[in-house]
């Protein structure tokens, strides 16, 4: 018999709710200065990010490494940023160079190597200057990553395809971010970084969606990786039904306009049949014009200053058309997962609404997955990250050891 989620009675959402199911803000990041505009968001980062050498055909290969500037680092034994190869998630063929930060614990690796925490970040933006490895990390994420380092995990934090490196960042394409994440783990496993093939995929907000999607892609795309567990905080529900429902309810929510503008910017540059002038209103084009040179906080501020919600930023029917374009790439590929999943849910989360995440939990439970779901009273979208850290690390250790996790449901 399968057990369903039993913790709903402990849920105390904040009084004011937003239908911001796709507002995957990385609230713990510092805000960089705007870069010069680019048609795909390129520019404003060091030359390191623009790889000019040969690119091997194999994914998960380190191309370059340099020491991470101290102001961009966390408390680690070693901190570097790398370029590595990842499968192109836009075309689903060939490889591209992707950037990441790598943080290693202090001291020598244990026998067999450090287990790997592959970190999937939340939404920062589409412009290269929004790449987490190219900017100071916020206090929240620095503290969270340090917790995993202290627990003996090597951490690799992908920027995702096109974020920092040349080309469009396919923000809403979860196949692309999944490939980037899985290939980042492949890149650091081995003697170079002392990392073992014991991998936990860990993500927040947009990254929480990525780790669940990556768990679905992994058996087919990366069967060589030993993905032992999945950790998701502030998780959106990317089932098609949830996307349709959220789209309808967020049309008048000014706080999601920036994220939606990023999707419009992305898709009008990856699909010849979508023209920005036909997609955006004149007012919406003002926000869209900022996407290539500013990060999400600036886009949100600009939309709020104009009182510009999605119904005013997009022409009639166009927002729905955007969501119908490549919907299979922004939905979970499957909910039949091979690894146990941990969800940290903030009861006061207004970006990824708790009941929406709990619906995902119940869907996973009904399909026979092993799920541990914990609700953190009074924690919002950002606060839940570190509130859940100790529980998430305990879950990861159990998953790697093959011992039972504190499951909410299991087959």
Secondary structure, DSSP 4 states (H G I P E B T S, - for coil): -PPPP--GGG----SS----TT--B-TTSPPPPPPPP-SSS--SS-GGGS--S---SSSS-EEEEEEPPGGG--S-SEEEEEEEEEE-TTTTSSEEEEEEEEEE-SSPPPTT-EEEEEEE--B-BSSGGG-GGGSPPPHHHHHHHHHHHHTTEEEEEE--TTSSSSS---TT-HHHHHHHHHHHHHHHBBTTTTEEEEEEEEEETHHHHHHHHHHHHHHHH-TTS-EEEEEEES----SHHHHHHHHHHTTT-GGGHHHHHHHHHHHHHH-TT--HHHHB-HHHHHHHTTTTT-BHHHHHHHHHHTT--HHHHB-TTHHHHHHHTTGGGSS-S-S--SSEEEEEEETT-TTTTHHHHHHHHHHHHHTT--EEEEEETT--TTTHHHHTHHHHHHHHHHHHHTPPP--SB--
